[in-house]
Amino acid sequence: MTKSGTESNLNYSLPTRDDDAVSFRVAAREANTIRHIVPLTNLVLLTGAAEWRVTSLNSDAITPTTVSVRPQSYIGANNVQPVIINNNLIYAAARGGHMRELAYNWQASGYVTGDLSLRAPHLFDNLNIVDMAYAKSPQPIVWAVSSNGRLLGLTYVPEQQVGAWHRHDTDGVFESCTVVAEGNEDYLYVIVRRTVNGASVRYVERMASRQFATQADAFYVDCGATYTGTPATTISGLSWLEGKTVSILADGAVHPQRVVTGGSITLQNAASKVQIGLPITADAQTLPWSAQLDGALGQGRTKNVNRVYLRVNNSGSVFVGPNATSLTEYKQRTTEPYGSPPALISDEIQIVITPSWNNLGQVFVRQANPLPITLVSMTLEVAIGS
Protein backbone atom coordinates (compact mmCIF):
# COMPACT_ATOMS: atom_id res chain seq x y z
CA MET A 1 0.00 0.00 0.00
CA THR A 2 1.34 3.45 -0.91
CA LYS A 3 2.09 6.30 1.47
CA SER A 4 -1.11 7.99 2.75
CA GLY A 5 -2.56 10.51 0.29
CA THR A 6 -0.42 9.36 -2.65
CA GLU A 7 -0.86 7.05 -5.62
CA SER A 8 2.69 5.79 -6.14
CA ASN A 9 4.86 6.84 -3.18
CA LEU A 10 6.19 3.73 -1.43
CA ASN A 11 8.62 5.54 0.89
CA TYR A 12 8.93 4.57 4.53
CA SER A 13 10.66 6.04 7.58
CA LEU A 14 12.84 4.85 10.44
CA PRO A 15 11.33 4.82 12.98
CA THR A 16 8.02 3.88 11.32
CA ARG A 17 5.39 6.59 10.88
CA ASP A 18 1.62 5.97 10.60
CA ASP A 19 1.47 7.50 7.11
CA ASP A 20 4.28 5.32 5.73
CA ALA A 21 3.78 2.83 2.93
CA VAL A 22 2.42 -0.49 4.18
CA SER A 23 4.08 -3.73 3.09
CA PHE A 24 3.20 -7.12 4.52
CA ARG A 25 3.13 -10.79 3.62
CA VAL A 26 -0.16 -12.68 4.09
CA ALA A 27 0.43 -15.74 6.27
CA ALA A 28 -1.51 -18.11 4.01
CA ARG A 29 -1.62 -21.88 3.74
CA GLU A 30 -0.78 -21.61 0.03
CA ALA A 31 1.04 -19.11 -2.17
CA ASN A 32 -1.58 -17.48 -4.43
CA THR A 33 -1.86 -14.31 -6.46
CA ILE A 34 -4.12 -11.60 -5.02
CA ARG A 35 -6.55 -11.22 -7.90
CA HIS A 36 -8.94 -8.58 -6.54
CA ILE A 37 -8.94 -5.95 -3.78
CA VAL A 38 -12.51 -4.91 -2.98
CA PRO A 39 -13.61 -2.16 -0.55
CA LEU A 40 -16.62 -3.25 1.51
CA THR A 41 -17.11 -2.39 5.20
CA ASN A 42 -13.60 -3.83 5.42
CA LEU A 43 -11.04 -4.33 2.70
CA VAL A 44 -11.47 -7.76 1.08
CA LEU A 45 -8.72 -9.63 -0.76
CA LEU A 46 -9.71 -12.33 -3.24
CA THR A 47 -7.00 -14.81 -4.19
CA GLY A 48 -7.06 -17.92 -6.30
CA ALA A 49 -7.76 -20.12 -3.27
CA ALA A 50 -9.18 -17.99 -0.42
CA GLU A 51 -10.95 -14.83 0.69
CA TRP A 52 -9.27 -12.52 3.24
CA ARG A 53 -10.39 -9.56 5.35
CA VAL A 54 -7.98 -6.68 5.97
CA THR A 55 -8.67 -4.66 9.14
CA SER A 56 -6.81 -2.58 11.68
CA LEU A 57 -5.92 -3.57 15.25
CA ASN A 58 -6.65 -1.09 18.07
CA SER A 59 -7.03 1.71 15.55
CA ASP A 60 -9.52 3.16 13.07
CA ALA A 61 -6.90 3.35 10.32
CA ILE A 62 -4.63 0.81 8.69
CA THR A 63 -0.99 1.69 9.41
CA PRO A 64 2.27 -0.30 9.14
CA THR A 65 1.85 -1.40 12.78
CA THR A 66 -1.93 -2.00 12.94
CA VAL A 67 -2.68 -3.96 9.74
CA SER A 68 -4.37 -7.34 10.25
CA VAL A 69 -5.26 -9.95 7.61
CA ARG A 70 -7.59 -12.83 8.46
CA PRO A 71 -8.99 -15.63 6.27
CA GLN A 72 -12.77 -15.70 5.76
CA SER A 73 -13.23 -18.74 3.52
CA TYR A 74 -11.27 -20.99 1.21
CA ILE A 75 -13.05 -20.87 -2.15
CA GLY A 76 -11.00 -18.63 -4.43
CA ALA A 77 -11.89 -16.30 -7.31
CA ASN A 78 -11.03 -16.25 -11.00
CA ASN A 79 -9.77 -13.22 -12.91
CA VAL A 80 -13.19 -11.74 -13.75
CA GLN A 81 -13.70 -8.43 -11.93
CA PRO A 82 -16.33 -8.91 -9.19
CA VAL A 83 -19.32 -6.62 -8.64
CA ILE A 84 -20.76 -5.06 -5.47
CA ILE A 85 -24.49 -4.95 -4.70
CA ASN A 86 -25.31 -2.99 -1.55
CA ASN A 87 -22.70 -4.49 0.81
CA ASN A 88 -22.60 -7.88 -0.91
CA LEU A 89 -19.80 -9.02 -3.18
CA ILE A 90 -20.53 -11.22 -6.22
CA TYR A 91 -17.57 -13.02 -7.78
CA ALA A 92 -16.81 -15.97 -10.04
CA ALA A 93 -15.27 -18.98 -8.33
CA ALA A 94 -11.72 -19.97 -9.29
CA ARG A 95 -12.78 -23.50 -10.22
CA GLY A 96 -16.09 -25.17 -11.00
CA GLY A 97 -17.59 -22.27 -12.96
CA HIS A 98 -20.05 -21.20 -10.25
CA MET A 99 -20.91 -17.70 -9.06
CA ARG A 100 -20.66 -16.88 -5.36
CA GLU A 101 -21.70 -14.09 -3.03
CA LEU A 102 -19.74 -12.85 -0.03
CA ALA A 103 -21.49 -10.87 2.71
CA TYR A 104 -20.86 -9.97 6.35
CA ASN A 105 -22.52 -12.26 8.91
CA TRP A 106 -22.72 -11.00 12.47
CA GLN A 107 -23.12 -14.52 13.86
CA ALA A 108 -19.81 -15.54 12.32
CA SER A 109 -18.23 -12.15 13.09
CA GLY A 110 -16.89 -12.13 9.57
CA TYR A 111 -17.67 -12.65 5.91
CA VAL A 112 -19.47 -15.79 4.74
CA THR A 113 -19.71 -17.01 1.14
CA GLY A 114 -22.60 -18.78 -0.55
CA ASP A 115 -23.15 -20.39 -3.95
CA LEU A 116 -25.60 -18.36 -6.05
CA SER A 117 -25.49 -20.92 -8.86
CA LEU A 118 -27.37 -23.58 -6.89
CA ARG A 119 -30.61 -21.99 -8.08
CA ALA A 120 -29.76 -22.98 -11.67
CA PRO A 121 -26.69 -25.25 -11.73
CA HIS A 122 -27.32 -26.35 -15.33
CA LEU A 123 -26.24 -22.86 -16.46
CA PHE A 124 -22.81 -23.19 -14.80
CA ASP A 125 -21.67 -26.80 -14.51
CA ASN A 126 -18.61 -27.58 -16.69
CA LEU A 127 -18.49 -23.92 -17.83
CA ASN A 128 -16.72 -20.74 -16.69
CA ILE A 129 -17.66 -17.10 -16.24
CA VAL A 130 -15.55 -14.91 -18.56
CA ASP A 131 -16.99 -11.43 -17.88
CA MET A 132 -19.39 -9.74 -15.48
CA ALA A 133 -21.18 -6.38 -15.00
CA TYR A 134 -23.92 -4.96 -12.78
CA ALA A 135 -26.90 -2.81 -13.78
CA LYS A 136 -28.58 -0.97 -10.90
CA SER A 137 -31.56 0.66 -12.64
CA PRO A 138 -34.36 0.11 -13.50
CA GLN A 139 -33.92 -3.53 -12.39
CA PRO A 140 -30.93 -4.72 -10.35
CA ILE A 141 -29.36 -7.34 -12.64
CA VAL A 142 -25.94 -8.96 -12.53
CA TRP A 143 -24.94 -9.79 -16.12
CA ALA A 144 -22.39 -12.51 -16.84
CA VAL A 145 -20.94 -13.98 -20.03
CA SER A 146 -20.48 -17.75 -19.96
CA SER A 147 -17.69 -19.61 -21.73
CA ASN A 148 -20.30 -21.24 -23.99
CA GLY A 149 -21.14 -17.83 -25.48
CA ARG A 150 -24.43 -17.29 -23.69
CA LEU A 151 -25.40 -14.30 -21.61
CA LEU A 152 -26.65 -14.98 -18.07
CA GLY A 153 -28.63 -12.56 -15.93
CA LEU A 154 -29.28 -12.61 -12.20
CA THR A 155 -32.10 -10.41 -10.96
CA TYR A 156 -30.72 -9.83 -7.47
CA VAL A 157 -32.31 -8.09 -4.47
CA PRO A 158 -30.44 -9.51 -1.45
CA GLU A 159 -32.43 -7.68 1.23
CA GLN A 160 -35.60 -9.38 -0.07
CA GLN A 161 -33.83 -12.71 -0.68
CA VAL A 162 -34.63 -12.45 -4.39
CA GLY A 163 -32.24 -14.12 -6.80
CA ALA A 164 -33.56 -15.30 -10.20
CA TRP A 165 -31.42 -16.52 -13.09
CA HIS A 166 -32.32 -16.06 -16.75
CA ARG A 167 -30.40 -17.18 -19.84
CA HIS A 168 -30.10 -15.14 -23.02
CA ASP A 169 -28.89 -16.60 -26.31
CA THR A 170 -28.70 -15.15 -29.79
CA ASP A 171 -27.66 -15.93 -33.36
CA GLY A 172 -23.99 -15.87 -32.42
CA VAL A 173 -21.98 -15.86 -29.19
CA PHE A 174 -21.51 -13.25 -26.47
CA GLU A 175 -17.87 -12.46 -25.72
CA SER A 176 -17.84 -9.51 -23.32
CA CYS A 177 -20.19 -7.19 -21.42
CA THR A 178 -20.24 -3.90 -19.55
CA VAL A 179 -22.84 -1.52 -18.12
CA VAL A 180 -23.01 2.21 -18.85
CA ALA A 181 -25.19 4.68 -16.93
CA GLU A 182 -27.27 6.79 -19.32
CA GLY A 183 -29.70 9.13 -17.61
CA ASN A 184 -31.93 7.24 -15.20
CA GLU A 185 -31.14 3.80 -16.64
CA ASP A 186 -28.13 1.51 -16.79
CA TYR A 187 -27.67 0.02 -20.24
CA LEU A 188 -25.94 -3.25 -21.03
CA TYR A 189 -23.36 -3.20 -23.83
CA VAL A 190 -22.05 -6.49 -25.23
CA ILE A 191 -19.57 -7.72 -27.81
CA VAL A 192 -21.31 -10.35 -29.97
CA ARG A 193 -19.60 -12.48 -32.59
CA ARG A 194 -21.94 -13.38 -35.45
CA THR A 195 -21.70 -15.00 -38.86
CA VAL A 196 -23.24 -12.63 -41.40
CA ASN A 197 -23.22 -13.27 -45.15
CA GLY A 198 -20.61 -16.03 -44.64
CA ALA A 199 -18.19 -13.82 -42.70
CA SER A 200 -17.41 -13.78 -38.98
CA VAL A 201 -18.01 -10.30 -37.57
CA ARG A 202 -18.10 -8.68 -34.13
CA TYR A 203 -20.71 -6.12 -33.20
CA VAL A 204 -20.99 -3.78 -30.22
CA GLU A 205 -24.65 -4.03 -29.27
CA ARG A 206 -26.71 -2.15 -26.66
CA MET A 207 -29.71 -3.64 -24.90
CA ALA A 208 -32.79 -1.49 -25.49
CA SER A 209 -34.92 -0.09 -22.70
CA ARG A 210 -38.03 -2.01 -21.68
CA GLN A 211 -39.83 1.30 -21.11
CA PHE A 212 -41.70 2.61 -24.14
CA ALA A 213 -44.41 5.21 -24.73
CA THR A 214 -46.47 3.47 -27.42
CA GLN A 215 -46.74 -0.06 -28.75
CA ALA A 216 -44.95 1.02 -31.94
CA ASP A 217 -41.90 1.96 -29.81
CA ALA A 218 -41.50 -1.56 -28.37
CA PHE A 219 -38.06 -2.86 -29.36
CA TYR A 220 -37.83 -6.63 -28.85
CA VAL A 221 -35.39 -7.83 -31.48
CA ASP A 222 -31.66 -8.62 -31.48
CA CYS A 223 -29.03 -6.73 -33.47
CA GLY A 224 -31.80 -4.49 -34.75
CA ALA A 225 -32.57 -0.94 -35.78
CA THR A 226 -35.54 1.43 -36.05
CA TYR A 227 -36.86 3.13 -39.16
CA THR A 228 -38.78 6.36 -38.53
CA GLY A 229 -40.03 8.57 -41.32
CA THR A 230 -42.60 8.82 -44.06
CA PRO A 231 -44.64 5.61 -44.61
CA ALA A 232 -42.57 3.21 -46.73
CA THR A 233 -42.77 -0.38 -47.93
CA THR A 234 -39.05 -0.81 -48.68
CA ILE A 235 -36.62 -0.49 -45.77
CA SER A 236 -32.96 -0.39 -46.86
CA GLY A 237 -29.61 0.09 -45.14
CA LEU A 238 -29.70 -3.31 -43.37
CA SER A 239 -26.34 -4.56 -44.65
CA TRP A 240 -25.27 -5.81 -41.19
CA LEU A 241 -28.17 -8.32 -41.36
CA GLU A 242 -27.55 -9.49 -44.91
CA GLY A 243 -29.02 -12.95 -45.49
CA LYS A 244 -30.66 -13.11 -42.06
CA THR A 245 -34.32 -13.82 -41.34
CA VAL A 246 -35.62 -10.87 -39.32
CA SER A 247 -38.64 -10.15 -37.16
CA ILE A 248 -40.56 -6.95 -37.87
CA LEU A 249 -42.86 -4.71 -35.83
CA ALA A 250 -44.53 -2.23 -38.19
CA ASP A 251 -46.42 0.61 -36.47
CA GLY A 252 -46.99 -1.66 -33.47
CA ALA A 253 -48.26 -4.64 -35.51
CA VAL A 254 -46.40 -7.92 -35.93
CA HIS A 255 -45.34 -8.27 -39.56
CA PRO A 256 -44.44 -11.63 -41.19
CA GLN A 257 -40.71 -12.33 -41.08
CA ARG A 258 -38.53 -11.40 -44.03
CA VAL A 259 -35.05 -12.32 -45.31
CA VAL A 260 -32.70 -9.35 -45.78
CA THR A 261 -31.59 -9.32 -49.43
CA GLY A 262 -29.33 -6.65 -50.83
CA GLY A 263 -29.51 -4.88 -47.48
CA SER A 264 -33.27 -4.30 -47.66
CA ILE A 265 -36.69 -5.83 -47.01
CA THR A 266 -40.16 -5.19 -48.44
CA LEU A 267 -43.23 -4.81 -46.22
CA GLN A 268 -46.77 -5.83 -47.08
CA ASN A 269 -48.07 -2.39 -46.11
CA ALA A 270 -46.37 0.96 -45.72
CA ALA A 271 -45.35 1.85 -42.17
CA SER A 272 -43.80 4.96 -40.62
CA LYS A 273 -42.14 3.30 -37.59
CA VAL A 274 -40.54 -0.10 -38.11
CA GLN A 275 -38.46 -2.19 -35.68
CA ILE A 276 -36.29 -4.73 -37.52
CA GLY A 277 -33.87 -7.28 -36.10
CA LEU A 278 -33.07 -10.91 -35.39
CA PRO A 279 -35.94 -12.85 -33.79
CA ILE A 280 -36.05 -13.39 -30.02
CA THR A 281 -37.90 -16.39 -28.62
CA ALA A 282 -38.68 -15.90 -24.93
CA ASP A 283 -39.55 -19.13 -23.10
CA ALA A 284 -40.57 -19.88 -19.52
CA GLN A 285 -41.32 -23.32 -18.07
CA THR A 286 -42.63 -24.08 -14.60
CA LEU A 287 -41.14 -26.69 -12.31
CA PRO A 288 -42.98 -30.03 -11.94
CA TRP A 289 -46.33 -29.48 -10.24
CA SER A 290 -46.85 -30.54 -6.63
CA ALA A 291 -49.53 -29.95 -3.99
CA GLN A 292 -50.35 -31.09 -0.46
CA LEU A 293 -52.50 -34.04 -1.54
CA ASP A 294 -50.73 -36.87 0.22
CA GLY A 295 -47.47 -37.73 1.90
CA ALA A 296 -45.66 -37.49 -1.43
CA LEU A 297 -47.07 -34.03 -2.34
CA GLY A 298 -48.81 -35.55 -5.34
CA GLN A 299 -45.62 -36.99 -6.83
CA GLY A 300 -45.95 -40.24 -8.78
CA ARG A 301 -49.53 -39.44 -9.81
CA THR A 302 -50.54 -38.53 -13.35
CA LYS A 303 -51.76 -34.99 -13.88
CA ASN A 304 -53.35 -32.90 -16.60
CA VAL A 305 -53.38 -29.11 -16.63
CA ASN A 306 -56.76 -28.15 -18.10
CA ARG A 307 -56.65 -24.36 -17.84
CA VAL A 308 -54.04 -21.73 -17.16
CA TYR A 309 -54.87 -18.35 -15.66
CA LEU A 310 -52.11 -15.87 -16.41
CA ARG A 311 -51.93 -12.39 -14.98
CA VAL A 312 -49.92 -10.37 -17.49
CA ASN A 313 -48.87 -6.75 -17.86
CA ASN A 314 -48.39 -4.94 -21.19
CA SER A 315 -48.05 -8.25 -23.02
CA GLY A 316 -48.89 -9.50 -26.48
CA SER A 317 -48.88 -12.78 -28.42
CA VAL A 318 -48.99 -15.18 -25.46
CA PHE A 319 -48.56 -18.88 -26.29
CA VAL A 320 -49.16 -21.49 -23.57
CA GLY A 321 -49.08 -25.29 -23.52
CA PRO A 322 -47.84 -28.40 -21.73
CA ASN A 323 -44.60 -28.32 -23.76
CA ALA A 324 -42.86 -26.39 -26.53
CA THR A 325 -44.55 -28.34 -29.35
CA SER A 326 -48.19 -28.10 -28.20
CA LEU A 327 -48.84 -24.39 -27.73
CA THR A 328 -52.15 -22.51 -27.77
CA GLU A 329 -52.25 -18.82 -28.61
CA TYR A 330 -54.37 -16.46 -26.55
CA LYS A 331 -56.67 -14.55 -28.91
CA GLN A 332 -55.99 -11.02 -27.79
CA ARG A 333 -57.88 -8.94 -30.36
CA THR A 334 -61.08 -7.50 -28.86
CA THR A 335 -62.49 -4.10 -29.88
CA GLU A 336 -59.59 -2.63 -31.87
CA PRO A 337 -60.61 -1.07 -35.23
CA TYR A 338 -59.90 -3.01 -38.40
CA GLY A 339 -56.38 -2.33 -39.65
CA SER A 340 -54.93 -1.49 -36.23
CA PRO A 341 -52.75 -3.85 -34.17
CA PRO A 342 -54.22 -5.73 -31.20
CA ALA A 343 -53.58 -3.80 -27.99
CA LEU A 344 -51.18 -5.09 -25.36
CA ILE A 345 -52.88 -6.92 -22.48
CA SER A 346 -52.78 -6.00 -18.80
CA ASP A 347 -55.25 -8.41 -17.26
CA GLU A 348 -55.80 -11.95 -16.04
CA ILE A 349 -56.27 -14.15 -19.09
CA GLN A 350 -57.66 -17.68 -19.28
CA ILE A 351 -56.29 -20.25 -21.73
CA VAL A 352 -57.53 -23.81 -22.26
CA ILE A 353 -54.39 -25.68 -23.27
CA THR A 354 -53.78 -28.94 -25.10
CA PRO A 355 -54.46 -31.85 -22.71
CA SER A 356 -51.42 -33.87 -21.73
CA TRP A 357 -51.56 -36.51 -18.99
CA ASN A 358 -48.11 -37.03 -17.44
CA ASN A 359 -46.32 -37.13 -14.09
CA LEU A 360 -44.97 -33.58 -14.30
CA GLY A 361 -47.85 -31.15 -14.79
CA GLN A 362 -45.54 -28.47 -16.20
CA VAL A 363 -46.65 -25.41 -18.16
CA PHE A 364 -44.69 -23.83 -21.02
CA VAL A 365 -45.10 -20.14 -21.97
CA ARG A 366 -43.62 -18.64 -25.13
CA GLN A 367 -43.37 -15.23 -26.78
CA ALA A 368 -41.85 -15.52 -30.26
CA ASN A 369 -43.05 -12.22 -31.74
CA PRO A 370 -41.28 -8.84 -31.38
CA LEU A 371 -43.56 -7.82 -28.50
CA PRO A 372 -43.12 -7.74 -24.72
CA ILE A 373 -44.48 -10.22 -22.21
CA THR A 374 -44.51 -9.80 -18.43
CA LEU A 375 -45.88 -12.67 -16.33
CA VAL A 376 -47.06 -11.49 -12.94
CA SER A 377 -48.63 -14.72 -11.69
CA MET A 378 -49.89 -18.12 -12.87
CA THR A 379 -52.78 -20.22 -11.56
CA LEU A 380 -53.50 -23.74 -12.80
CA GLU A 381 -56.62 -25.89 -12.99
CA VAL A 382 -55.27 -29.44 -12.64
CA ALA A 383 -56.92 -32.85 -12.88
CA ILE A 384 -55.28 -35.57 -10.75
CA GLY A 385 -55.21 -39.24 -11.67
CA SER A 386 -55.11 -42.15 -9.27
Disulfide bonds with the S-S distance in Angstrom:
none
